[in-house]
Amino acid sequence: MLQSKLPDVGVSIFTQMTLLAQETGAINLAQGFPDYDPPQELLEALVRHARTPGHHQYAPMPGLPQLRETIAAQVGRRHPEAPAPDPATEVTITAGATEALYAVLAAVVRPGDEVLVFEPAYDLYGPAIRLQGGVPRYVRLPSPHFRPDWDAVRRAVSPRTRLVLVNTPHNPSGAVFTADDWQALALVLAGTNALVLSDEVYEHLVFDGAPRMSARQHPELRARSFVLSSFGKSYHATGWKVGYCIAPPALTAEVRRVHQFLTFAVSTPTQYALAEVLAADATDAHARGLAEFYQQKRDAFRSLLAGTGWDLLPVPGGYFQLARYGAFSAAGDRSFAEQLAREKGVAVVPISAFYHDGFDEGLIRFCFAKEATTLETAAAKLR
């Protein structure tokens, strides 16, 4: 009889709510994906490379050299105060940031090691840590701003702390680490051997003119950090599943030891297409325009729900809007989310799903990475 390694884990809440949306015909503002396509030039590049002889076999295990070179160049332009990563020894192309995150955990976490996780947290983190024999150590981010209590973080760090997992901009809240936060983390970890896994897949989606801060910008943290990002988020192509990990050479070597046996290599024509489009955008116009693009969607969605009883929390970054629904119901968030899909035709995610203990403070998550007509139709139902 097979004994499950994750007996308490079922189908993810995102899959559940998407299935409920399909069952009920509800507008799906639950799962985090756009309902519009990638830029036309990227689609054309993909078609061109899909038709190019020789572009259908295995790519090099770390990723196509030209794609790693364009990533390194873009990162160098974005954060000129830090040395650009070496594309040969510090950049690895992965099957989405999901694979990168799993590869990092598999590479560095041993049985009994503790991994500090800020909650609410993306539901992958806990199970992936446990599958390595690690122990998630949770630190709750207080609402409504979901900024770390650094005294609580300091108390949570122990001699067994192997890794601190940061997500900025944060899913689900949109909270963004500031320079002060990175400095506070560096002080907490000073004198320890703990590493940092910085999930920065929403890195370009920082609003209201705030600077985009990365773990790579802090010298002490850069030496101990794995930084993850995703083309799925930056090019509206979540189904392409192409991401990357940037880390110092010694840490990258460990990630690649796992990556080569996890997926080995990522879709070859897709890598060629991304490399071509990145190289052609030497001023990073697309990446720089993402903040304004999504801020307009955020503001439009918030305007559509203004004065309707929904208590909308601040959204400094990302593409999710948290809301309290106490004006409408005293039900638990999961029950309310199911009711909303069945009775009002809008699917959302209950925030208790982002806590290991099901903590419920009456919050749900909307995804506003949708066409204007989708948001308008959903808002009419929600009003």
N, C-alpha and C positions, 0 to 999 in steps of 0.2 A: 504494500500500500504506500503510495507516494505521500510524503509529508511535505506540505507547502513551506517554502522559505519565507513567504509573505502571507500567512493565513488570514490576516486582518485586512488585506488589500483587495478591493474589488475593481470593477470597471471605473475609470476616472470620472470625476464629476463633469468634465468637459464633454466626454463621450455621452454620458447619461443625458445631459441637457440638450445636446445636439440631436440625439435620438428622440427626445421628447418634442423638440421643435419639429422634427420630421413627422412624427406621429400626429401632432396637433395642427400642423401648418403654421406654427408660430414663427414670427420673425426671429432669427437667431442672432441675438446680441450677447450670447453666452460664450461661445468659443472664440478665441482671439485670432480671427483671420479676416482680412479684407474681403469685400465682395466686388472688388475691381481688380483688373489685371496689372501685371508688371509694365514698366515703360515699353513703348513700341520698339525702341532701338534694341532693347535687351531681347525681346521676342524674336526680332529679325536676326540678331546675332546667333541665337540658339538654333534657329532653322538653318542658318548658313553653316554652322559648325556640325549640325546633325547630318548635313549632306556632304561634309568634307571627308574624303577617304582617310582612314587612319585615326579618326577621332572617336572611335567606338570601342577601343580596347582599354585595358587598365591604365589609369593615370598613375604617375609615381605615387608611392604610398603617402608621402607628406603633402601631396598636392602638386598641381602644375607649377613649375618654377615661375612662369610669368604671372600667375594669379597671386602667388605669395609675394612676388616683387611689387605688384600694384597695391596690395594690401599694406605692405610695409611702407611704401611711399605715402599712401593716404594717411596712415597713422602718424607718420612723421610730420606731415603738413598740419594735421589736426592738433597735435600736441608738440609744438616745436621746442618746448622747454625740456623735453625728454628725448634721449637718443632714439632714433627710429629702430624698430626691431630688425634683426638680421633675418632676411627671408629664408636663408638656408638652414639656420639653426634655431629660430625662435617663432616661426609661423607654421602652423599645421592646419590643413583643410580637413574638415570633419563632416559627417553626415548630419548636419544641423548642429546647433549648440547643444542639443540633447545628447548626442553622442560624445561631444567634447566634454560635457560635464560628467558623464558616466566614466569616460576614459580617465579623467583626472582623479575621480574618486577611487577607481579601481587601481590606479597607479600608486597612490600615496596613502590610502587608508588601510590600516591593518586591523585585525580583530581586537576589539577593546579600545581602539582610538576614539576620541571624542571629536565631533564636528559641530561647531557652533552655528546654529541656524536662526535667522531672524524670522519671527512669525508675525503676521500671516506669511506663508511661504508657498511657492509653486509646489504642486503636489508630487513632483518627481523627486525632490530633494531627499526627503526622509527615507523612502523605500530604497533609493539608490545607495544611500549611506549604509543602511542595514544589510543590503546584499553583500557588502564588503566585510561584514562583521563589525562595522563601526557603530558608534552610539551617538545619535543626534542629541545635542544639548540645545534646547530651545530657549530663546530670549524673545519675549513679546514686545512688539513695537506698539506704543500707545497711540490710539486714535485720538483726534481725527487726522493728525499730521504724520503719524507713523515714522517718526524720527527716533533713532536709537537713544536709549538711556544708557550712557556710557559707564555709569557706576554699576548698573546691572550687568553690562557686558563684562566689565572687569571682574565681577564676582563669579561669572560663569566660566571664565578661563581657568583651566587647571593644568597641572603637569601632563595630563593625558590629552590635552587639546592638540590635535594634529592639523586642523584646518578650520578657518572661519569662512563661511559662505555668505558673500554679499551679493545683493541684486539691486542694481541702480541703473536707470530708473526702475522702481520697484513694481513688481506684479504681485498683488493686484492694485496697490494704492496709488502708484505713480510718484511716490516720494523719491527724492533725488539726494544722493550724498553730496555734501558740500566739501570744500577744502578743509573746513574745521572737522568734519566727520572723518575724513581720511587721516588727518593728523591725530585725532583721538584714537583711531584704530591702531595707528603706528605706535603710539605711546603704550596702548594696552599690550601690544605684542612684543614690545622691546624686551630683550633678554630672554625671549622664548624661541623655540624652534618651529612654532606654528606657521603654516602656510596660509595663503589667501586664495580663494576661488572667487573671482569677481565676474558675475553674470551680467554683462552689459549689452544684452541683445537689443535694448531700446535706446542705445547710446545717443542716437541722433534726435530723439524725441524729447527734448528738454525745452520747456516753454518759458514765455515771459522774459526773454532775454537773459536768462540765467546761464552761466557757463557750463559746458559739458565737462565734467570731471571724471577722470579714470584712475584706477589704481596705479596705472603706469606713470602717472604724473608725480607720484610721491616716491622719492629715491629709495627710502627704506622699504616701502611696500613693493616697489617694482622688482626688487631682488628676490621676493618670496611669493610673487603673485602669478596665477594663471588668469588671464583675461579672455573672456569668451564673447564672441559676437556672432551675428546671424545675417546673412543676405536675405533670408526669408522675411525679416522685419524691415530691412532697409529698402528692399525692392518689391515689396508687396507680393512675395512669392513663397509663402510658407510651405507649399507643397513641393518645392524644389529640394528642401532639406539640405542646404549647404551653409555651413558655418565655419568658424575657425577659432583656434586657440593660440594666443600669444603668451609666451613665457620665456624666462631665461634659458640658455642652452641646456643646462643640467636638468631643469624641470621638463623642458620640451622632450628631451631624450626619453624620460620616463613615460610621458604621455604617448609618444610614438611606439614604445614597446607594447602598450595595450592596443592602441589604435590599429596597428598592423594585424592584430588577431581579432579585432572587433568588426571593422568594416573593410579594412585594408586600404581601399581607395574610394573616392567619391566620383559620381557621374562625370565622365570625361568631357562630353560636348557642353555640359552645363558649366564646367570650370572654364573652358575656352571662351564661352559667351560672356561670363562675368569678367574675365580678365580683359577682354576686348573693350567692354563698355566702361570698366573702371579706368583703363588706360586712356581712353578717349576723353574722359571727364577730368582733365588735369586740374581744373579749378574746384573740383568737388561740388559742382553746382547742385547735383541731385541730392547729395547728403546734406548740404547746407540748407536746402529748401524743405527738407522733411519737417523741421520744427514748425515752420509757418503753416505748412500743409495740414499737419495734424492739430495744431493749435486752433486753426479755423474750424475744424470739425468739433473739437472740444467745446469751443465757445458757442457754436451753432446748436449743439445738442443741449448744452446747459440753458441756452436761451429758450429753446423749445419747451423745456420742463420748468422754467421759472414760474414761481407763484402757483404751483399745482399741488403742493404738499410734500413733494419729494425733497428730502434734505440732502443736498448734493455736497459731498466733501471736496476739498481742494484737489486739483490735479496738476501737480508741477511737471509731470512728464509721463511718457508711455501713451497707450491708447485705450485706457480703461477709466470708467467713471464709477466711483463708489457712491452709494446712496443709502440713507436710512429710510425706512418705510413705515415708521411708527405711527404716522398720521392716518394710515390706512388699515393696519392690522397689528395684532399682538402675537401673531403666529411666529413659530421658529422660522429661520431664514430658508431652510430647505423646503418646508411646507409652503411658505409664501412663494418661493420661486416656482414650484410646481403649479400652484394656483394661478400665478401670473401667466404661465404658458397656456394653461388649459382654458382659463376664463377671459384673459385679455389678449392672448395671441402674441406675447413677447417672451422669449426665453432669455433667462439671465443665469448667473452663477451665484449660489449662496456662499458667503465668505467663510462660513464655518468649515467649508471643505479645505480651506487653506491652513487650518490649525490641526495639529496632531491629536488634540483632545476634543475637537469639535466645538471649541469656544464660539459662542453665538452672541453677538451684540446687535443683531438686527440690521445687518448690512448685506447688500447684494451688489454685484458687479455688472455693469453694462460695458460692451465693447463699442466704441464709437468709430472704429476703423471701417466705416461703411459709406456707401454712396449717400448723397444728400437726401435723395428720395426715400431710401431705406430708413434713415434717421427720422425723417418727417413722418413717415407712415407709422413707425414704432412710437414716436412721441404722441401722435394723435390717439393711439390706443392707450398709452400710459396716462394721458390726461383724463 
